[in-house]
């Protein structure tokens, strides 16, 4: 299965960011970390903190995944800064569009990303996954990602 990773077009960034902020608010609420009332505002604040210059924030890289037919099948937000002490990358967002899920394209996209990272001189790739997203955890574990810490919550 062929998946190509390409730079996201600047014109695709704002619609992507708008959708991602909304999804993040829902996921944080679903995880129990934020209330429904606080989630939208908190999500906007978090993204403004992480991307103060939006698409042009240094060390943040935005990509589009294409299948073998050139169709857009997903998106990626990757953070990395190449310096001598830290050759790590962090996936802030990884998405395969609903239409293309359950076809092995997510795994192929992650393999393409790993190739990209190796070619860029990176040594480690990290990410966060919400505990309720068992399908994503399964894919990541299948590709060799390992849990490094776990946050837990109990309502009293």
N, C-alpha and C positions, 0 to 999 in steps of 0.2 A: 504494500500500500504506500503510495507516494504522497507525502505532505511536505509542502515548501513553506518556509518561514520568510516573510517579507516585512519591510518597514511599513508601519501603519501610515496612511496618508493623514496629513494634518486635518483635512476636512472631515475625516472619520472620527477624530478625537472627541469633539464635544458631544455628539450623540452617544458615543461609547461611554464617556465619563458620566453623563446624565443617567444612563441605564445602570452603570456600575454602582453609583452612589445609592440609587434606589434599592438595588439588590443587596448591597452591603447592609443597609439599614434593616431590611427584612431578615437577613441572616443573623445579625446581631440580636435582634428581637427574638427570633426563633430559638437562638442558643440560650436565651435567658440573661444575656449580658446587659441589654438595654430595654427600657420600657417602650411601649408603642408610642408614647408621647415624646420621649427623648430621642428615639432612634433617627428620625430624619435630620434633626439639627446636629446630632452627634456625628452622623455620617458625613455631612457637609464639612463640619469642622475638621474631621480626620483627614479628608481628602485635601482640604485647603492647606493643612499642615504638611502633608506629605508632598504635595505638588504645588508649591507657592507660585511657580511660573507655568503651571499647566503643562502642556505638551512640551514646553521648552525647559522644564526643570532638569538641571544637570543630573547625569547618571541614571536617569529613568528612560527606559527604552520601550517603545510600544510597537507591537508587531501584529500582523494578520497572518493567519494560516490559510493556505490554499491547497485544495486537493489536486489530483492529477489532471483534472479538467480545467483548472484555473478558477474554480469557484471558491469564494470566501467561506470557510468552514468554522472559523473561530478567531479568537483574539488573545493577546497576551500583554501583560504589563510586567516587565522585568527590571529590577534595580541591580546595578552593579557599578563598582568603581574599581578600576584596575590600579592597585598600588602594591608595593612590595610585601606588605604584611597581610593583606587581605585579598585573596583571589576568589571571593565568594559572590554568588548571585542569589537574589531572592525574588521569587515569583509572588507578586502582589495579586495578580489576577490571571487566571487561565480559564478559558471558556471554549468549549466546542458547542456550536449552535445546536439547538434541539433537533432540527431536521437531520443532523449528521451524527447524532449520538448512537451508541450501541452498534457501531460499524467498525470498530478498531481504530478510528481516526484519532481519538484522544491519545492512545498509546503511540501511534505514529507521530503525532504532533510533538509529544513529549520527547520522543527519540530524536526528532529533528532539532528540538531545542537543546538537548544534551550535546548534539554534534556542534551546533552553533556555539555553545558555551565553551566546549573544548577548543574549538578553533580560535575563540577570542582569548584563550589563555586562562580561563577560569578553572578552578579546581573543585568547587563545591556548589551545589544548587540546593537551596532551601525553600520551603513554602509553609504556609499555614493552611490547615483545612479544618472546617467546623466539624465537631464530633458527630453531629446528626447527619453529615454527608457521607454515609457509609459507602456509597458507590464510588465516590472520588477517592476515599481512603483505600479501597480495594485496588483501584487502578494504580495509585501511587506506590503502594506496597508491592504490587506485582512487578513494577518497574525498578524496584530496589530502594525506594525511599523508606527510611525508618523513623519512627517517632523519637523525638529528642526530649520532649517534655509534654506534660498533660495538665491543663487547667481544669479544675473541677468546681462545681457550684452546688450548693444545697440551700433551698429556701427554708426559712425558719418561720 
